Amino acid sequence: MSLLYITNASSNASDINVVWYRAADSTSYFIIGGKNLSQGEFIKFDGSFIVLEAGDYITIETTNTAGSGVPDTDAFCTVEEFFVPVGG
C-alpha cells in the first residue's frame, strides 16, 4: 500500500484508529491510535509502503467524540499487487 488517505467529513470530531491485522501471527497492530480529527481534517500516508501479505488487512475505526450522531469518515488507498511465481 503506497497511499492511505483518511478524512473526517462529518460535523462532529472523531477519533480515528488505523489497525493492521497480520495473519502470519494472528495479531492486530495500531498504525494510528486515537487520532482526533475535526470536521474537514485529514491524515495522508504517502512516500512509504505497507507490505501486506496473504490474509493481512487494514481497518479504519472511528468513534464520535463530540456530540451525537455517527462519525462520517472516508478513506481510500492505493495498492499494487506483485505476483511472485512459485519457486521464484
NORZINOR-V165895 format. One record per residue. RES is the residue in three letters. OMEGA is omega in radians with two decimals (none if undefined). Layout:
RES | OMEGA
RES | OMEGA
This chain:
MET | -3.09
SER | 3.13
LEU | 3.02
LEU | -3.09
TYR | -3.11
ILE | 3.11
THR | 3.05
ASN | -3.11
ALA | -3.11
SER | 3.12
SER | 3.14
ASN | 3.05
ALA | 3.14
SER | 2.97
ASP | -3.07
ILE | 2.96
ASN | 3.02
VAL | -3.01
VAL | 3.12
TRP | 3.06
TYR | 3.12
ARG | -3.10
ALA | -3.08
ALA | 3.12
ASP | 3.10
SER | -3.08
THR | 3.05
SER | -3.13
TYR | 3.08
PHE | 2.95
ILE | 3.00
ILE | 3.09
GLY | 3.02
GLY | 3.08
LYS | -3.12
ASN | 3.09
LEU | 3.02
SER | -3.14
GLN | 3.09
GLY | 3.10
GLU | -3.13
PHE | 3.02
ILE | 3.10
LYS | 3.02
PHE | 3.02
ASP | -3.13
GLY | 3.06
SER | -3.06
PHE | 2.96
ILE | -3.11
VAL | 3.11
LEU | 3.09
GLU | -3.10
ALA | 3.12
GLY | 3.10
ASP | 3.02
TYR | 3.11
ILE | 3.03
THR | 3.05
ILE | -3.11
GLU | 3.13
THR | 2.99
THR | 3.12
ASN | -3.11
THR | -3.09
ALA | 3.06
GLY | -3.10
SER | 3.11
GLY | -3.12
VAL | 3.11
PRO | 3.10
ASP | -3.10
THR | 3.12
ASP | 3.12
ALA | 2.96
PHE | -3.11
CYS | 3.04
THR | 3.13
VAL | 3.03
GLU | 3.11
GLU | 3.12
PHE | 3.13
PHE | 3.09
VAL | -3.10
PRO | 3.09
VAL | -3.13
GLY | -3.07
GLY | none
